[in-house]
Structure formats: C-alpha cells, structure tokens
Amino acid sequence: MSTSIDLTTVSPLNSRATAADRHYRDQMQIKFTKQIWYLIASVIALLACVRVARYLYSIATIPKSTPEKESATKKSDLERASPRMGKISIRRLPFALATAFRIVSFRWTIVVGSFAISSVSELAFILGYMAAIFIWLLVDTRNLQAAFWQDRAAHFASAQLPLVVGLAGKNNIISFLTGVSYEKLNVLHRAAARTCLVLLWMHAISRTAAGLPPQFDFTHTWMRAGVTGLAAFTLATLLSIRPIRHMAFEFFLLSHIVLIAIFLICGFFHAREQEHGAYIWPALMLWALDRFLRFSRVIYNNRLWSRKNAGLSNATVELLSEDMVRLTLRRHFTWIPGQHAYIILPSISNLPIESHPFTIASIPESRSKENSAVFLISGRSGLTLRLRNHATQNGTNTIPAFIDGPYGSPPDLRPFTTCILIAGGSGISYTLSLLLNLARLVFLDTCGEKSAVRRIVFVWAVRDAGHLIWISKILTDTLASASRTLTIEPRIYITGSKYMIPQVTSESESGPPSSPSSISESEKNKDLPSYSSLKLVHGRPSIRKLLHDEISASLGPVSVDIAGPSTLAESVRRTLRSNVASPLAVLRGMPSVTLHVETFGVVKA
C-alpha cells in the first residue's frame, strides 16, 4: 500500500502550516474539483435543453402546405419586390432579441494571433472556462501560499483530462447531447488542453522550487513517469500550434496520438502513487471507447467480414478538372445531407490507417440499400495532392478505400422560407448536398417531411470555368425536377482568368434531383457543358448586394449557409451585422436571418 507524503514541510511558508491547515487544504481540493465539474455539467445540460427547445420550435414552425398557400406563395415569388421596412412592432421583439444575440455571439469576430479568428461565443466559453479554473485554483489559499495551490493545480488538471479527451473524440456524448459537432468542440478541446498544461507546469515548477525531499527524487519510477508524461504533453501541444499543424498535418496527427497516449499512461502511474489515479483512467477509457467505435464503424460500413461484399472496400476515382477529384463509394450506410466522413486510402496514404475528413456531396437514395457517397476533393497538398496526381496519371480507376462516419450536425433548413447557399471552391460539397436534399423534400412532398422552403439561391465562386462541365448537369437536372412551389436560382462566379464559356442550350429530362454520381463518362467528356439555366458571372460575388436583395424580398425567415475560405465567411458575417439584418430591421418587419458557417476550426485563410 502506497503512502502519501506531504510536502508542506519543505519550505518556509509551508513550515507554518498546521495539521488543521493541511486537512483544510485537502478538503478544499476535493470540494473545488467537484464544483468545477458541477459547473461544466450545468453548462452541458443548458445547451442540451436549448437544443431540444430549438428542435421543437423548428418542427412547430414548419407550415402545413395547402393549394391556396402554394398559389399565394408562387404569386408572391413572381412579384418579388423591394424592401418592406414598416413601423416598429413590439410583437417582433422576441425575434429582434434573437437577432441581437446571434450578431453579438456568432457574427462578431476577433482576430486571435496571426493565423486565426474566433467568434465572441467561442471566446466567451474559452475565457469563462479558464477564469473558473483559476478562480477556484487560487481561492482560499492564504495570501496565495504555494502550499495551498500547488497540489490543487495538479488535481484540477488531472480531473479535466476526461473533458479534454471527450471534446476531441469523434464519438462523444457532449456532441450527442448539445448537437454541437465535434469539429466545433475541437476549439474548446485545444483551450482546455492548454489550460491543463499550464496547471501541470505550475504544479511541477512550484514543487521543484520548494525543494524535493529524498522520497521524491527521480530514482522513483512514478516520478520519472510524471516527468515523461509532462514532456510528452508539452511536445504534443507545441506540435499542435496551427502553423505547424497545417504545414505537416499527417505528421501532427500521428505524433499527437502517440504523445497523448504516452502522457495519459505516464500520468496515470504518476497520479496513482498519490492515490489520484481515478482522475486519469476515465480519460484513457474515453479515448479507447472512441477508437473502438471508429474501428467498429469502419468494419460495419465496409462489410469487412463478408467476402461477397469485397467491392465495398473500393472507391472510384475520377478527375473532374485540373485540380478537382471525385471519389465515389457504394456503401450500406446512410447520412444526413451536410455531414462528413473520414476516408482511408491505403494505396494513397503514407500510413495505411491514415484518415482524412471530407464532406459528402451527394444525398442518400435509400435507408436500407447501398448508397453512393460522393466526395469532391480539391488536390492541394499531402493526401489530396497525391490523390489528384493518381487520378491524372491513371484516369478513371478503382482504388482500395474505407469509410468511417458519418459525422457532423448540419442544420435543419425546413423551417426557412429562403435559403441562401454560398460556397467557395471545394466548399460546394456541403452546399450541393443541402440543395439536392431541399429540392428532393419539396419534390416528394411526403407526410412528415414538409418544408417551408420556397426559394433557394445557390452561389458558387470557383476559379476555373472547367468545373462547369460536371456541375452543369447536376444543377440543370435539379432545376428541371424542382416543384412548382420551389424557386431555385443558381449563380456561378468564375473568379479565375479561364472564362471561355460558350452559350449552349439543351433540354434536361425531368425527374427527381440527381446527385454528383449521376454524370456518365460520355457526358463528362463533352466539349461543351449544358448550363443554359445557370447564371454565370465573371468575377467575385457582391455578398452585400446579394444578401441585401434576398433578405429584403423574402417573405419569411432566411437561412444563410456558407462553406469556403474564412475570408468569404467573414464577408458574410460583416454583411449580416449591417442594417439589413439588424434587430431594428427585424422590428420593422424584415425577416430574421440565421447563419451557419461550415468550417473545421477558425482558420483565417
């Protein structure tokens, strides 16, 4: 049985501490650790309640369609007119307050260093968490005596490790309860991890400065484990700094897994000596559970146990344009439009188990049969560059591939009257799936899947006009099959110098909306694309004018969904902070606007 040795006898300050002081200190460590977790649990519970309330509200606000309403809606669409600024009405106050909250929390952004931006809500959660940790760390410490906080810092850090690991997991209960996807929780994961690192260094430095007795020298295994774990954690944090992470992502990914595993294992053996191993083993269990669930998903999605389904371990690779690759996988799984999945390409990756996330650009055709999961991948660097080079050298071919997913919590767009989908570059994978799903919902018009959407503006800014060859078929088919109650306006902006766009007129067959996988090889190789129904513009979109015109003319709530570079997202946020979407405008009759930005992290690119 290990004995706990008190270090309060090694410094002048600690020498004045009585047995009652030491007992009080130990009790406060346990009490404050519990209080921090009570606070975290309360925040998670609050967000879960907000998620349930939003879901119930969205269901309740989807109007039931009648022939009279559809006729009136169609007529109003034809008479789309000017801004409807009227008198201020107090009945619109709840919507105005909601708009003010969205502007302050999500549309105001702050530059964080040279490589990132963050919303006010993200910073509020991060700073609030850090403030709570350090307030509880330093309260009741008798004029900040190290004897009262040096061990408390280690306790706090160890107790927060399950939260840190939970926020990083692809399968985590926090995301399930709150509806916040794991890639957005990753911002809080990094902040919590760095806070824990500061606490551990405070513990280590204060202990070392006080002078270590012989019982605590580095001849003991548990002390060497503590030093090794702290060194691994520190190195993992340094390698996760954004410039390093973006410059060598594959190296970061592998090193992060190895170093954090070393830290957790060594940290457990170090804390167990002082009978505090129970703080750390839950983090190890959460990490192992997430890995087990991901491994199980890969086996199930790809039917690895069945020789009859050997084809479900392959994917078709096609080069759509100079830098765009389409990867198509036929799998027995379904997803929500807007979700993403992790793809493992053993023959392309440097490591056989290396996986990367990509948004699914298609929509599921069936819930019980095979579906075509289509990924539009821009070849830039690392894995995507190697995949593009492979497609360039080999043409359309088949490669081994495995899929893990789906992941993500895309928004429900059914309650909105107008949906504005804006994409830049490969961000079209996200907005295209939303477009196809909305068109299908209105087209099917089945009971239980009613949609209030009556107008969709689809905006895509892309450099190369060559992308029109594969996108035109999808968009023209979607336009042809759209319900008479739904207006779809696609606008494609060619921002590069390649702008050879001949005028071609062709007829598209009617039918349900198609997905990217519906383009045949012969259609892809046509010299001229069919896009007579598309609005093509050479240059960059005027975000301010686009949003002003659409919001002003909308007859109901508006959803703006964007996927692309952060500069594009910031332009949208800036516009939605202006008069057209302000609380005062809502009070005067303008529709409320909800913004959703699809991005992995807070990159300022």
N, C-alpha and C positions, 0 to 999 in steps of 0.2 A: 504493500500500500504506500503510495507516494505521500510525502509530507509537504505542506505548503509553507514556504519560508517567507516571512515578512521582511521586506527591505526597508521598512521605516526606521531602521536603526543605523543607517549608513550615512546620513547627512545631518548637519547641524539642525536644520529645520525639522527633520523627521525625529531627531532625538527628543524633541519636546513633546511629541505626540504620545498621548497616554493610551492605555489599552481601550478605554472608552472611545477615544478618537478613532482608533483603528477599527473598532467594531462598527462605529457610526459610518466610517468611510466605506466599509464592505457592504453595509446595508444600503447605502445610497447608490452604490454601483449597480446593485441588483434592481433597486427601485427605478432608477432613471433609465436603465436599459429596457425595462418593461414599458415605461411611459413612452419612450420613443416608438416602440412597436405599436402601442395603442394609437398613437397619432397616425402612423403610416396606415394601419388597418382602417382607421376612420376615414382617411382620405380616399382609400380604395373603395370603401363602402359608399361614400358620397358619389364618386364617379360612376359606380355601378348603378346607383339609383337614378342618376342623370341619364345614363344610357337607356334604362328601362322607360323612363318618362319620355325621352325623345322618340323611342320606338313606338310607344303607344300614341303619341301625338302624330307621328307621321302616318300611322295607319288610319287614325281618325280623320285626318285632313285630306285623304285621297277621295275626291268627289266621285259619286256614282254617276256614270255616264248615261245620258238619255238622248234620244234622237233630237229633241228640241235643243238641248245644251250643245250637242255636237254641231248642229246647224248654226247656232249663235256663235259658237267658237270659231267656226270656219269663216263666217261673215266678218267677225272682228279681226281675224288674221288678214283678210283681204283689205281691211280698212285700217291697217296698222298706221298709226299716226303719231302725232307729236307728243312731247312730254305732258303728263297730266297733273301738273302741280296745282293743288287746290288749297282750300283752307285747312288750317291745323285742326285735327280732330283728336280729342282726348282718348277716344276708343282705340286709336292706333298706338297708344303709349306703350303697351307691352312689347309690340314689335319694334318700336323705336329704341326701347331699352335693350332689347336683344341685339339690335344692330350696333348700339354703342359698345356693348360688351364684346361683340365679335371684332370690332375695329381695334379696341384697346388691346385685347388679348391675342388676336391672331394676325391682324393686318399691320400693326406697328412692329417694326423690326429694329434690332440693334446690332451693329457690327461688333463681332466678337473676334478680336485679333485680325490677322491679315487674310484669313482663309475661310471665314465662316460668318454667317449671320444667324440670329436667333430671334424668335418671336417673344413678346412680352410674357406670354403664358409659360413658355419654356423656361425663361429666366426666372420667373416667379417661383416655379416649382423647384428649380435648382437652388436658388438663393434661400428660399424658405426652408428647404431640407438642410442645407449647410448651417443656416442660422440656428435651427432647432438642435442640431447635433452639438454645436459649440456652446450654445447656452446651457444645455444640460451637462456638458463636459465641465464647465467652469463654475457652475452654481454650487454654493456651499463648499468652497474649497479653502476657507480660512485665509483670505488675502492671497488667493491663487497659489498656495503652497503645493509644490510638486507632489508631495506625498498623497494628496487627495485626488489628483487627476492623472497621474502617470499610468496607473493600472486601469483607471476608468477609460482612458483613451483606447487601450488595447481591447477592453471589454466591448466598448461601443463598436470598434472596427470589426471585431470577430462576429458580433451579433448582427451586423449589417451585411455580412457576406451572403447569406441566403437571398437577401433582396437584390444584391448586385448580380448574382448568378441568375436569379429569376427574371430580372429585367433584360438580360442578354439572351435568354432562351427563345428559340423559335416557337416552342410549345410551352406557354406559361399561363398560369391561372390569372395573372394580373391582366393580360390581354383579353382573356376569355370573359372576365367579369366587367371590365371597363369598356371593351370594344376598341381600345387604342391598340393599333397594330404594333408588333414587336419592333419594327424598324423605327417607329417614332419613340417607343420606350427606350431605344438604344441611346438616345441623348441623355436621358436620366441615368441610364446604366453607367455611362462614362463619368458623369458628375459624381455619382455615389461611389464609384470605384476610386476616383481620385481623392475624395474626402476620406475614405478608409485608408488610403496610402499616407495621407498627411497625419492621421491619427496614429498609425503604426510607427511612423518616424518620430512623432512626439514621444511615444512610449519608449522607443529604443534610445533616443538621444537623452531623455531625462534620466533613464535608468543608468546609462553609461556615465553621464555627468556626475551622478550621485556616487559613483564608485561601486564596482561589483564585488561582493564578498567571495571567498573561495568556492562556496557552494554553487555559485552562478558563473564560473569561468567556462571557457569554451572547450574544456575537456569533456563536458557532458553532451550526450547525443541530442537531448532536447534543445539545448542552447544552439548547437550547430544547425539543427533543423530550423530554428527561428531565424537565424541569420540567412540561411539559404533561401528560405521562403520569402523573406523581405527583399532579398536581392532579386529573386525571380519576379516578384510583383513589381518592383521598381523598373526593371528592364522591360517588362511587358507594357507598362504604362508609357514609357519613353517611346517604344516602337509603335504605339497606337496613336501618336500625335498625327494629326491629319495629313501634313505634307508627306511624312514617311508612309503612312497607310495608303495614300493614293499613288505614290511613286512605285511601291513594291507591295501590292495588295496580297499577292499569293504568299510571299514571304511573311508578311504580317499575320496572315490567317494561320499558317502553320505554327509560327513561333508563339502566337498568342495562346493557342490551345495547349502547347507543351509547357510554356512558362506558368500559365494559370494552374495547370494540373500539378506542377511542382509546388507552387505556392500553397494550394489548398492542402495537399498531403503533408507537406512540411509544417504548415501552420497548425494542422490538427495535432501532430505529435508534440509540437511546442506547447500548445494550449492545454493538451491533455495532462501534462505534468503538473499543471496548477489546477487541475480538475475543472477546466473550462472547455474541454473538447466538444461538449454539446452545442457550443456556439457555431462550430465549423462543420461538423459532419452533415447537418441538413443541407448545406451548400453543395457538398460532394454528392449527396443523393439527388438534388435537383439537377445538377449537371449530368449525372448518369441517366436520370429519367429522360431528360431532353434528348440525349444521344440515342437512348433506346427507342424512343418514339420516332425519331427521324429515321433510324435504321429500319424500324418496322414499316414505316411508310414507304421506304424505297422498295422493300421486299414485296409489299402488298400492291403498290401501284404498278410495278413492273412484272408481277406474277413470276417471280424468280424461281418458285418451286415447281413450275409447270413447263415441261419440255414442249407441250403443244403450243404454248404461247411464247415461243422463243423470239418471234417477231416483235414482241412488246418490249424488247430490250434494245431496239434500234430506233433511229430517227433519220428522217430525210433532210438533207442539206441542199439548199438552192441559193444561188447568188442572184439577188433581185436587181441590184445596181452595183455601182463601183464599190460601195462600202456597206451595203445592206444585205444581210443574210437572213433567209427564212428557214427556221428549224421546225419541223413538224413531227409530232409524236402521237401515235394512236395508242390510247391507254384506256383502261377500265376505271376511270375516275372522273369526278365532276368538280366544278368550281363555280364561284360567283364571279361574274364579269368584273374585271378590275383587280383581281387577285394576281399574285405572282407565285412562281415555283422555283425551286433550286434544281439546276441541271448539272448532271455529272457526265462528262465526256471523256472516258478513259483514254481514247486514242488521240485526243487533242490536248488534254491537260498535262502538265508536268508531273502531277501526282495523281494516281488512279482514283483517289477518293475526293479530289478537289471539286467543290461545287460552287456555283455562282447563281445569284437570283436574277430572273428575268420575268417581266410582266407577260401574262398570257394574252395574246392579241385576238384570240377567237372566243366564241361562246360555245358552251356545251350543247350538243344536239340532243342528248338523251341522258337520263339519270341512271339507267340500268345497263346500257350498252357502251361500246367503245366510243370515245370522243377524240376529235383531232385537236390537240393542244398545239397552237401555233405561236412561235416566238419570233419576233422581228428584232434582230441583233445587229447593232452597228459595230463594225470592226474597227476598233481604235487601238487597243494595246492589250498585252497579255493574252488571255484565253480568247477574247473576241477577235483579236488580230490574227491569231493562229487559225481560228475557225474561218475567217474570211479568206486567208491565204489557201486554206484547204479547199474551199469552195471554188476559188479562182483556178486552181490547178487541176481539180478533178471534176468540175461541173456538178450537175445534179447527181448525188450519190447517197448511199446509206452508211451510217456510222453507228457504233455502239453508243447507247445513251440511256441514262436512268433519270427518273424524275422524282423529286421529293417535294411534296406540297399537297394542296395549295395553302398559301399563307396570305395574310393581309385582311384588312377590314374596309373594303370600299364603301362609299356612301350609297344610301338608297335614294335614287333620284325620282321615284314615282310621285312624291307629293308636289313636285315643282311644275309650274306651268311652262317655263322657258329654261332650257338647259344650254349653256354655252360651254362647249368643249374646246379647249385650246391646247395644242401640242407643239413642241419644238423638236425636230429631229426624231430620234427613236422613241420619244415620249408618245408617239402615235399608238404604240401598243396598248397603252392604258385607255386613251380616249376612244380608239376604234372599237374596243370591246364594249365600252359603255354605249356607244352609238348603235352598234348592232343589237345589243340587248334591249334598248329602249324601243327601237324600231320593231323588234320581234314582239315585245309585250303589247304594243298598240295594235300590231297586225293580228295577233292571235285573239286578243280581247277576251281572254278566258276569265271565268269567275274566280275571284281571289287574287287576280293579278292585274287589277285595274290600274291605270296610270293616268295621272293628271297632266302629263307632258303633252303639250300641243305644238311646241316649236323647239327645234334643235338647230343650233348654229355650230357647225363643225369647222374649226380653224386649225390648219396645219402649216407651220413655217418650216421649210426644208431648203437646203442649199441647191440640190441637184434636181433638175427637171426630169431626169431619168426615172425618178421614183414614180412618176405619173403612170408608167407602163403597168405597174402591178396594182396601184391603188385605185385607178380609174374604174376597173371592172367591179371592184367591191362597192364603191360609192354609187355608181350608176345602178347597180342591181338593188342596192338599199333604197335609192330614190324611187325606183320603179315599183318596188313592193311595199312602199310605205302606205299606211292607212290614209284615207281621205281626211281624217281628223288630225293628221300629223304633218307639219311642215318641216322639212329638212333643208337647210341651206349650207352646203359645203363650200368653204373658201380655202384655196390652197395658195400659199405665198411662196414663190421661188426667190430665195434670197441670194443665190449664187449667180455667177456670170453665165452659166449654161441655161439659156432661155429659148431654145429652139422649140416652140410649141405650135405645131400646125393646127389648123382648125379642121376638126373631123366630126362628122355627125353620124351616129349609129344608133340603132334601136337595141334596147335591152329587153330580154324576156322578163315578164312579171313572175313573181313567186316570193317565197319567204326570204328574208335577208340572208345574204351569203356571208361566209367567213373567209379570211385570207387564204385558207387551204383550197378554195373553190377555183382558183386560177389554174387553168390547164397549161401544159407546156407550150402548146401551139399559140395560145393567147398571149403567153408571156413573151414569145419571140416575135410578135407582130411588130412591124416597123413603127406603126402609129397607134397610140393608145386611143381609147374611146372615152371622151370626157366632155361631151357637148353640154351635159347638165351641170358641170362644175364651173365655179367662178375662180379663174386663175388670175393672179396678180403678180407682177414682177416687183419685188421689194419687200420690206418688212411691214407687218400689220400695224395699223394705228390702234393700239389697245384701248386708248382713251376714247376714241370716237366709236369703236366697235361696242364697247361696254355701255357707253352713254346712250347710243341709239337703241340697243336691245333692251336695256333696263327700263328706259323711258317708255317704250312701246309695249312692254309686257303687261298682260292682264292679271298676273298672279305672281307668286314667289319665284325667284330666279336662283338657279344654281350655276355657279361658275367652277368648272373643274379644269385643272391645268396640270400638265406633266411636261417637263422640259428643263432647260437651264434655269438656274436660280435668278438670273437677270430678268428672264421673262416672267417668272413668278413674282419678282419684286415689282415689276411694272404693273402687273395686275393688282397687287396689294395697294400700290400707290393710287391707282385709279379708284379703287373701291373705298379709299379713305376720303375721296373728294365729295363734292356736293351731291352727285347723282345717287350715291348710296349712303348718304349721311342719315343720322337719326332724324334731323329736321325734315329731310326729303320724305322719309317714311311717314312722319306725322302728317305731311301734306298729301299723302295718297300714293307715293311711289312704292313699288313692291319691295319687300325685304329681299336681301341677297345673302346667300350662303356660299362661302368659298371653301374649296377643298384643293389642297396642293399635294400632289403625289410626288414624294421625293424621299430618298434614302439619306436622312441626316439633314444638315443645314449648310450645304456646300454653297459657297459664293463663287459660282463659275460663270 
